[in-house]
Amino acid sequence: MTYVEFLQLEDTLKAKNSNNPLIKQHLHDVQFGIGIGQICIRVREIEKLQHKLHDLGLNVSDIYPGKRTRTDGKIIQWKMLFINQDFNEYLPYPFFIEWEEDDNLRIEDFLQNGILGPTSRKREISTVWFAVKDIQTVAEKWRHLLEGNILSFEDKEYGMDGLEIDVQSTKIRFVSYDSLKKSSYFTVEHGCERPFLVELSNGKDLIHINGGYYHI
C-alpha cells in the first residue's frame, strides 16, 4: 500500500519546541514554499532496522512512538525512525514507519470509512522524482541505505534522464537541475533538493498542488 499524505501544522509555537525531525524539516521547508518534502518507507520490526542502519554506519535516531484518536474513537498507533541529519537545501534521507495495525486490516478500514474508494485499492505510487545537484553522489548514498541497484533511465515523455533505484514497488528517480530545466512540464524555483513529482500507476492527468506535481 502506497499513498500521499498532506500534513499541516496546527500550532507553530508548539512545533518550534518539538524534537521530532519531521516537524523540524517542515519548519525549514515551509520558508521556501517547498511542496513535497519527504518520502517515508513502511517497515516491519523497526527495532531491528534501527540496529541494521547503525551497523551500516548511519547516525540513527531513537524510535519515536506516535498515536492519535480518530473522530470515531479508534486509536491509531505507529513508530517512526529517522536518520539524524541537518535540514537544509540538500536532500534529506527518507524516514521509516511501522504501523501497529496490519496493512490488510488498515486497507479494509479505509474502504469501510470511505477514505479509499473501490478503485483506489488498485492504484499505487509508481515513481517519485527528486531534483538534486549531484545525482551520482545522492544515488550512491540512497543505494547504500536501501540496498538497491542504480540504473540509468531516459524519460522521453518528460524529456529528462537520470538515475533510479527500485524500492519495493516504487521507482526512486534522481534528475539534475540541469536536466529538469530542459523539461517543459515542471517549474521548481525553491532550489532545494526535494521530491517534485509523484506518479501514480495508470496516471492520466498531471496536476500541480501546493508546490508539488502529481500524475494521477
C-alpha positions as CSV (number, residue, x, y, z in Angstrom):
1,M,0.0,0.0,0.0
2,T,1.4,3.4,-1.0
3,Y,-0.2,6.8,-0.7
4,V,0.3,10.6,-0.5
5,E,-0.3,12.3,2.8
6,F,-0.7,16.0,3.2
7,L,0.4,17.4,6.5
8,Q,-0.1,20.8,8.1
9,L,0.9,22.3,11.5
10,E,-1.9,23.3,13.8
11,D,0.3,25.0,16.4
12,T,3.5,26.7,15.1
13,L,4.8,27.7,18.6
14,K,4.4,24.1,19.8
15,A,6.1,22.8,16.7
16,K,9.1,25.1,17.2
17,N,9.8,23.3,20.5
18,S,9.4,19.8,19.1
19,N,12.3,17.4,18.7
20,N,10.5,15.4,16.0
21,P,12.7,15.5,12.9
22,L,9.7,15.5,10.5
23,I,8.4,18.7,12.2
24,K,11.8,20.3,12.1
25,Q,12.1,19.7,8.4
26,H,8.6,21.1,7.8
27,L,9.6,24.3,9.6
28,H,12.6,24.6,7.4
29,D,10.9,23.8,4.1
30,V,7.8,26.0,4.6
31,Q,10.1,29.0,4.5
32,F,10.9,28.2,0.8
33,G,7.5,27.2,-0.3
34,I,8.5,23.6,-0.8
35,G,5.6,21.4,-1.9
36,I,6.6,17.7,-1.5
37,G,9.0,17.4,1.4
38,Q,9.8,13.7,2.2
39,I,9.1,10.1,1.5
40,C,8.5,7.5,4.2
41,I,9.1,3.8,3.9
42,R,6.8,1.4,5.7
43,V,8.7,-1.4,7.5
44,R,8.1,-4.2,10.0
45,E,10.3,-4.8,13.1
46,I,11.6,-1.2,13.2
47,E,13.9,-2.0,16.2
48,K,15.8,-4.5,14.0
49,L,16.1,-1.9,11.3
50,Q,17.5,0.6,13.8
51,H,20.3,-1.7,14.6
52,K,20.9,-2.6,10.9
53,L,21.2,1.1,9.9
54,H,23.5,1.7,12.8
55,D,25.7,-1.2,11.6
56,L,25.8,0.5,8.2
57,G,27.5,3.5,9.8
58,L,24.4,5.7,9.8
59,N,23.6,8.0,12.7
60,V,20.1,6.9,13.6
61,S,17.6,8.4,15.9
62,D,15.7,7.0,18.8
63,I,12.4,5.4,17.9
64,Y,9.5,7.9,18.1
65,P,6.1,6.5,19.1
66,G,3.0,8.2,17.8
67,K,-0.7,7.9,18.2
68,R,-3.9,9.8,17.5
69,T,-7.6,9.3,18.1
70,R,-9.9,9.4,15.1
71,T,-13.2,11.1,15.2
72,D,-14.9,7.7,15.5
73,G,-12.8,7.0,18.7
74,K,-10.4,4.5,17.1
75,I,-6.8,4.9,18.3
76,I,-4.1,4.7,15.6
77,Q,-0.6,4.0,16.7
78,W,2.8,3.9,15.0
79,K,6.5,4.1,15.4
80,M,8.9,6.3,13.4
81,L,12.7,6.0,12.8
82,F,14.9,8.8,11.4
83,I,18.4,9.2,10.2
84,N,19.9,12.2,12.2
85,Q,20.7,15.0,9.8
86,D,20.6,18.7,9.4
87,F,17.8,20.1,7.3
88,N,19.0,22.5,4.6
89,E,18.9,22.7,0.8
90,Y,20.3,19.2,0.4
91,L,18.2,16.1,0.0
92,P,17.2,14.5,3.4
93,Y,17.2,10.8,3.8
94,P,13.7,9.1,3.9
95,F,12.3,8.1,7.3
96,F,10.7,4.8,8.3
97,I,7.4,3.9,9.9
98,E,5.9,0.8,11.4
99,W,2.1,0.8,11.9
100,E,0.7,-1.1,14.8
101,E,-2.1,-2.5,12.6
102,D,-1.6,-4.9,9.7
103,D,-1.7,-3.4,6.2
104,N,-4.7,-5.5,5.1
105,L,-6.7,-4.5,8.1
106,R,-5.8,-0.8,7.5
107,I,-7.0,-1.1,3.9
108,E,-10.3,-2.7,4.9
109,D,-10.8,0.0,7.5
110,F,-10.1,2.7,4.9
111,L,-12.6,1.2,2.5
112,Q,-15.3,0.9,5.1
113,N,-14.8,4.5,6.3
114,G,-14.7,6.0,2.8
115,I,-11.0,7.0,3.0
116,L,-10.3,4.8,0.0
117,G,-12.7,4.3,-2.9
118,P,-13.3,0.9,-4.5
119,T,-10.8,1.7,-7.4
120,S,-8.2,3.3,-5.2
121,R,-7.0,0.0,-3.9
122,K,-5.6,-0.8,-7.3
123,R,-3.7,2.4,-7.5
124,E,-0.1,2.6,-6.3
125,I,2.7,5.2,-6.3
126,S,4.8,4.0,-9.2
127,T,7.5,6.7,-9.2
128,V,8.8,9.6,-7.1
129,W,11.1,12.1,-8.8
130,F,13.8,14.1,-7.0
131,A,15.7,17.2,-8.3
132,V,19.3,17.2,-7.0
133,K,22.6,18.9,-7.7
134,D,24.8,15.7,-7.9
135,I,22.7,12.7,-9.0
136,Q,25.6,10.2,-8.7
137,T,26.5,11.1,-5.1
138,V,22.9,11.2,-4.0
139,A,22.1,7.9,-5.7
140,E,25.1,6.2,-4.1
141,K,24.0,7.4,-0.6
142,W,20.5,6.1,-1.1
143,R,21.7,2.8,-2.6
144,H,23.8,2.3,0.5
145,L,20.8,3.0,2.7
146,L,18.2,1.0,0.7
147,E,20.5,-1.8,-0.7
148,G,19.1,-1.4,-4.2
149,N,20.7,-1.2,-7.6
150,I,21.3,2.0,-9.5
151,L,20.1,2.1,-13.1
152,S,20.2,4.8,-15.7
153,F,17.0,5.9,-17.4
154,E,15.8,8.3,-20.1
155,D,12.2,9.5,-20.0
156,K,11.2,10.7,-23.4
157,E,7.8,12.0,-22.3
158,Y,9.2,14.5,-19.9
159,G,12.5,15.0,-21.7
160,M,14.7,14.1,-18.7
161,D,17.3,11.5,-17.8
162,G,19.0,10.4,-14.6
163,L,19.5,7.6,-12.2
164,E,16.9,5.4,-10.5
165,I,16.6,2.9,-7.6
166,D,13.7,0.4,-7.1
167,V,12.3,0.5,-3.6
168,Q,9.7,-2.3,-3.2
169,S,7.1,-1.5,-6.0
170,T,8.2,2.1,-6.4
171,K,10.9,3.7,-8.5
172,I,13.0,6.5,-6.9
173,R,14.3,8.7,-9.7
174,F,17.0,11.4,-9.4
175,V,17.5,14.1,-12.0
176,S,19.8,17.0,-12.0
177,Y,18.6,20.6,-12.0
178,D,20.1,21.0,-15.5
179,S,18.0,18.1,-16.8
180,L,14.9,19.4,-15.0
181,K,15.3,22.8,-16.8
182,K,15.2,21.1,-20.2
183,S,11.6,19.8,-19.4
184,S,8.7,22.0,-20.4
185,Y,6.5,20.2,-17.8
186,F,7.9,21.4,-14.5
187,T,9.0,24.6,-12.7
188,V,10.8,24.2,-9.4
189,E,12.0,27.6,-8.1
190,H,13.0,27.0,-4.4
191,G,16.4,25.5,-5.3
192,C,16.3,22.8,-2.6
193,E,16.8,19.1,-3.2
194,R,13.4,17.6,-2.7
195,P,10.8,15.5,-4.4
196,F,9.0,17.4,-7.1
197,L,6.8,14.8,-8.8
198,V,4.8,11.8,-7.6
199,E,3.4,9.4,-10.3
200,L,0.5,7.0,-9.7
201,S,0.1,3.8,-11.7
202,N,-2.1,4.3,-14.7
203,G,-2.0,8.1,-14.2
204,K,-3.6,10.2,-16.9
205,D,-3.5,13.8,-15.7
206,L,-0.6,15.9,-14.5
207,I,-1.7,18.4,-11.8
208,H,0.1,20.9,-9.6
209,I,-1.0,21.2,-5.9
210,N,0.7,23.3,-3.2
211,G,4.1,23.4,-4.9
212,G,4.2,19.7,-6.0
213,Y,3.3,17.9,-9.2
214,Y,1.2,14.7,-9.3
215,H,0.5,12.4,-12.2
216,I,-2.8,10.9,-11.2
